[in-house]
């Protein structure tokens, strides 16, 4: 992994091939969410992942946040690394929605949305903050907590239902990368205001996201996890939602990645290998 910076945005490059993948992480994650996939790329490929503003080592970049702002940052990174219209764009979770907005603004060879990217409109009368709390749960809770030691933070994640059966070195590296603060008062690098602002935009921007999806001319694929954020049986993108969008967008390919949840689709060896294969083939 080689680290660089673009106007305050931390970026990391996995692999050294000339064919480029730009990768965008989720709402409270970091570029390390892509490390397992980046390590499994075939020869001839490289992956450029970034810490979005308000996360990881880009946490100090100021708002306003919101998905269109992140899409601008993604395109700035793509320009910085010389990605042309032969580059692949991907995003996971919220990052998939950011990728959709970015792909509506410039050409890519392929766009792969990993367990995200399909608009999730709020039911009428629903408060976005209430819906955000119900959706993100432990991901939001950890942002207001402090931890005495790095091992305490690791233990917090190990108890998360999504990782209870799928802990590995990649997950631990991802967790430890996220820590900042003084000894005895460690906390996540993710800025709570950024997460909340982006979450509100995501929950209220379904129309803009749908327009962006419909305007993407590149081959478009969604990879879905059958289980959700808490390893529950219903995934973040249920079959009915995917069917509605594949009917609306005939060029959208839909694929379920067996036996994974919203997080392990990027971390579990078999799942990460499949994601890498879909990005490059």
Secondary structure, 3 states (H helix, E strand, C coil): CEEEEECCEEEEEEECCCEEEEEECCCCCCHHHHHHHHHCCCCCEEEEEECCCCCHHHCCCCCCCCHHHHHHHHHHHHHHCCCCCCCEEEEECHHHHHHHHHHCCCCCCEEEEECCCCCCCCCCCCCHHHHHHHHHCHHHHHHHCCECCHHHHHHHHHCCCCCCCCCCHHHHHHHHHCEECCCCCEEECCCHHHHHHHHHHHHHCHHHHHHHHHHCCCEEEEEEECCCCCCCCCCCCCHHHHHHHHHHCCCEEEEEECCCCCCHHHHCHHHHHHHHHHHHC
